[in-house]
Amino acid sequence: WNLKKINKSTLEKVGPIPRSITKTFERFKKELDPNAEAEAIEEFKVSRYQTVTSIKYLLLLITGPILINQLSKNFIFGPCVDYFWDKNQFNIFLNSSQEERAFEELEQFEEKLYF
């Protein structure tokens, strides 16, 4: 790629002739140049390459963190939490009568909720 011709400095010399007129003459000279078509095609290829590359990097910036998050959650942290979670689980009810009473209260609450 010949980027020297494409990327020109934004700072140009200030002269007595306005820049818009000089740019117009430069464009006209470029169109009269026999290599103008090849240069235009080359500029288009460079522009297309830059666009495709920027889209690839944007997709990588968006999908990368999501993939890392999901993979670490499913394969690293999830199994570790499941392994250590059940080790020290205490019983909630001290005896079966408390469990039956809580179950009856839950059923009464569900009946009120559905009513």
N, C-alpha and C positions, 0 to 999 in steps of 0.2 A: 504494500500500500504506500502510496506517495502522499503522505500527510503534510509535507512541507508546503505544497501548493494550496492545500485546502485550508489549513489553519493559519490565518494571517493575524497579525497583531491588531488589537482593537484600537490601539493608539496610533494615529496617523499624523503626519506632519500637517500643521495648519498653514495654509497658503492663501493667496489672494483669490483663488478660484474656489467656490464652494465645493464641498466634498461630494454632494449629490451629483453635480455635473461631472466630476472626474470619475465617479463610480459608474455613471451611465456610459461614458466613453470607454472605460475599462471593460464593461460588459459587452459593448458593441465590438471591441477588438477581440474579445474572447469568442464571440459568435463567428467572426470572420476567420478565426484561426482554423486551419485544416484538422487539427487534433481536438477540436472542441467537443465533438461527439464522444470520443474516447475518454476525455477528461470528465465529461458529464456522467458517463456510465461508471467510471471509477469513483466519482463522488457519490453516486447512488449506491454502489456496492459498499462503500465505507459507511454511509449513513445507515444502510440496512444492517450491516454487521454491528454497529453501535446500538441500534434499536433492539436487535435480537439479544445481544449481550446484556443490555440493561433489563430486559424482561426476564431473562434467566436469573439474574441476581435478585430481582424483586421477588420472584417466585421462591427462590431459595431462602430469602429473608422471612417470607411469610410461612412457608411450609416447614422450614427447619425447626424452629422452636416448638411447633405443634407436634411434629413427629418425635422429637426428643422427649417432650412432656408425656406423650402417650406411651412410648416405649418404656421409659423409666417407671411410669406408674404401673404398667401391666407386668413388667418382667423383673423389676428390682424392688420397689417399695411395696407393691401389693402382696407378693409372697412373704416378704419380711413381716409385714403387719399381721397377715393371717397366721404366720407361724408363732409370733410372740403374743398375739391377742388372747388366745385361748389358754395360755399357760396359767394365768392367775385369775381366772374368772370365779367369783364368789357366788354362792347361792343367794337369791334374793329373799326367799321365804325361809323362816326358821323351822316351820313344821307344815304338815299338810292342811291343817285347819285354816291357817292364814292364807294358804294358796287357794283353798275352796272359797273362802270369804271374798278374796280379791276377784276371783273369777265370777262370782255372783254379782258383785258390784259392777264389773265390766259388762256383764249381760244386761243389767238394768240400765246402764248408761246407753248401750247400743239400742235398746228398745225405745228409750226416750228420744234418741237421735233419729231413729227411723220413723217415729210417730210424727 
